[in-house]
């Protein structure tokens, strides 16, 4: 499963041949995709959430917000979607979504699940959560940087900023 540059949905069984999938949502609205518990979830602009069990047929889900989403992750039985104006929603099935609060969160760029925690970046701040519901602000020297992405592998978190800055952490707190 991949989202094309214009937000089109592409699927492949072998990673070589790709099929364009059509939805009623304008393609440029789609921003991020994840998979968990037998369900693909795509999020995007204007509160868009789509789900599919096979990557071919897509259902629109009610998010309860018109804020745009920029990231979605799955971990420990929970989907977490993040986006504009500190928007956070969680779902255990991808169908029913619940709003969560994050205090002073800005506009989120991405969210991941790694090493048994959710981690999201918003403006110059990293936020962590054990469950997607309660979030801790790890304000750091990133404040003047706009963090764009985050990932976790091999015991290391990596986040990147607009200025080409790359930061690493083994615990998600000290960078």
C-alpha positions in Angstrom: 0.0 0.0 0.0 1.3 3.4 -0.9 0.0 6.9 -1.3 1.2 8.6 -4.5 2.6 12.1 -4.7 -0.8 13.5 -5.5 -2.4 11.3 -2.7 -3.6 8.5 -5.0 -4.0 5.1 -3.4 -1.7 2.4 -4.9 -1.7 -1.3 -4.0 0.7 -4.1 -4.9 1.1 -7.7 -4.0 4.7 -7.9 -5.1 6.1 -4.4 -4.8 6.7 -4.2 -8.5 3.3 -3.9 -10.2 1.0 -1.2 -8.7 -2.7 -0.7 -9.1 -4.4 2.7 -8.7 -7.4 2.5 -6.4 -10.3 5.0 -6.7 -12.2 6.6 -3.9 -14.8 9.4 -3.7 -12.2 11.5 -1.8 -10.1 13.9 -3.9 -6.7 12.3 -4.1 -4.8 15.3 -2.9 -6.6 15.1 0.4 -4.9 11.9 1.4 -1.8 12.3 3.6 -0.9 9.1 5.5 -1.6 5.4 5.7 -1.1 2.6 8.3 -2.1 -1.0 8.8 -3.1 -2.9 11.9 -5.6 -5.5 13.2 -6.6 -6.5 9.6 -7.4 -2.9 8.6 -5.8 -0.3 6.4 -6.4 3.3 7.6 -5.8 6.4 5.5 -6.1 9.9 6.9 -6.1 13.3 5.2 -7.4 16.8 4.8 -10.8 18.1 6.1 -11.0 15.3 8.7 -10.9 12.5 6.1 -10.5 8.9 7.4 -10.9 5.9 5.1 -10.7 2.2 6.0 -10.3 -1.0 4.1 -9.8 -4.6 4.9 -8.4 -5.4 1.5 -6.8 -2.2 0.1 -9.3 -2.2 -2.8 -12.7 -1.2 -1.4 -12.7 1.9 0.9 -15.2 3.2 3.4 -15.5 6.8 4.7 -15.4 7.1 8.5 -16.7 9.9 10.6 -13.9 11.7 12.4 -16.0 14.4 14.1 -13.6 17.1 13.0 -12.9 19.2 9.9 -9.2 19.6 10.9 -6.8 18.0 8.5 -4.8 14.9 9.5 -1.1 14.5 8.7 -0.2 11.2 10.3 -1.7 7.9 11.5 -0.1 4.9 13.3 -1.1 1.6 14.8 0.3 0.0 17.9 -0.8 -2.1 20.9 -4.3 -2.5 19.6 -4.9 1.2 18.9 -4.9 3.5 15.9 -3.8 7.1 16.5 -4.5 9.9 14.0 -2.9 13.4 14.4 -3.2 16.7 12.6 -3.9 20.4 12.6 -4.5 22.4 15.7 -3.4 19.6 18.0 -6.0 17.2 16.7 -5.6 13.6 18.1 -8.1 10.8 17.6 -7.9 7.2 18.7 -9.7 4.0 17.6 -9.4 0.3 18.4 -11.2 -0.7 15.1 -10.6 2.1 12.6 -14.3 2.7 12.4 -15.2 4.6 15.6 -12.9 7.4 16.6 -12.5 9.3 19.9 -11.0 12.8 20.3 -8.1 13.2 22.7 -6.5 16.3 24.2 -2.9 17.2 24.3 -2.8 20.6 26.1 -0.5 22.9 24.2 0.1 20.7 21.1 0.6 22.6 17.9 0.0 21.2 14.4 1.2 17.7 14.2 3.4 16.5 11.3 3.7 12.8 12.0 3.0 10.0 14.5 4.7 6.6 14.9 4.5 3.6 17.2 7.9 2.2 18.3 9.4 0.6 21.4 5.9 0.3 23.0 5.1 4.0 22.8 3.4 6.4 20.4 5.5 9.4 19.5 4.4 12.5 17.6 6.1 15.6 16.4 4.4 19.0 16.4 6.2 22.2 15.4 9.4 22.0 17.5 8.2 19.5 20.1 8.2 15.8 20.6 5.2 14.2 22.4 5.0 10.7 23.7 2.1 8.5 24.8 1.9 4.9 26.1 -1.7 4.5 24.9 -2.5 7.3 22.4 -4.8 9.0 25.0 -2.4 10.6 27.5 0.4 12.7 26.0 3.6 14.1 27.5 5.3 17.2 26.1 9.1 16.8 25.7 9.9 20.4 24.9 13.4 20.6 23.7 15.9 22.7 21.8 13.8 21.9 18.7 11.5 24.8 19.5 12.7 26.9 16.6 12.7 24.0 14.2 9.7 22.6 12.4 9.9 18.8 12.8 8.6 17.0 9.7 9.1 13.3 10.3 9.9 10.7 12.9 10.6 7.0 12.8 12.0 4.2 15.1 14.2 1.2 14.3 17.0 -0.8 15.9 16.6 1.0 19.2 16.9 4.5 17.8 14.3 7.2 17.2 15.1 9.7 14.4 13.4 13.0 13.8 14.1 15.4 11.0 13.4 19.1 10.6 12.7 21.5 7.7 16.3 22.9 7.9 17.8 19.5 7.2 18.4 18.9 10.9 18.5 15.2 12.0 18.2 14.3 15.7 18.5 10.8 17.3 17.5 9.4 20.6 17.6 6.0 22.3 14.7 6.8 24.7 12.6 9.5 22.9 13.4 12.0 25.7 17.1 12.9 25.3 18.0 14.0 21.8 
